């Protein structure tokens, strides 16, 4: 069976996307769904504006800090829970309960407590990343071979060395999938917070364009968010395939 080259795949995706866009334009009408060429005329000049790249940079910066802080917090809590004999059973219901709550639900609580600011977006993103990653940390620690754990106890390995030598390798290979998913959620959370509360970044820029009925600009920002999401997901998948070849990504 003939397999398309990567360049041919991207070309095919572009052609199919173009025709789907044109079909949507015909069905929805020009008032609510701009023509592809109209969006191109808006999107290309937008790439050369300082305000656009400032919005992109702020979004990525907030997402980065929320992702880093959330991952560190997940490591701290996850290892502590996994090493506690009944910790996973005791906290499973609480973790699943908060994971089931949409992240935007926490926004009113944060705004009432600390107001709408960059700090609000960072805290919300940290919370979302923590709730996603902590389960993968617990699975990684619990996935260590019991024989290795018994051997560590036999030679009286101290807790720090146990974490670095036993738990960290297993945990990182499992946490890779969690980090990939959490990074995507981090970016989405920052954008959603910007749209809802008007925080800095792509979300607030998109909200301002929507308020002014500038639909080509709205779609330009939507395309930008899609490109960032694809690059982020592809980057983490590439790292997983390079660093953890022995396992299958999920």
ABEGO torsion letter per residue (X at the ends): XBBBBAAAAAAAAAAAAAAAAAAAAAAAEAAABBBAAAAAAAAAAAAABAAAAAAAAAAAAAAAAAAAAAAAAAAAAAAAAAABAAAAAAAAAAAAAAAABBAAAAAAAAAAAAEBBAAAAAAAAAAAAAAAAAAAAAAAAAABBAAAAAAAAAAGBBAAAAAAAAAAAAAAAAAAAAAAAAAAAAAAAAAAAAAAAGBBEAAAAAAAAAAAGBAAAAAAAAAAAAAAAAAAAAAAAAAAAAABAABBBX
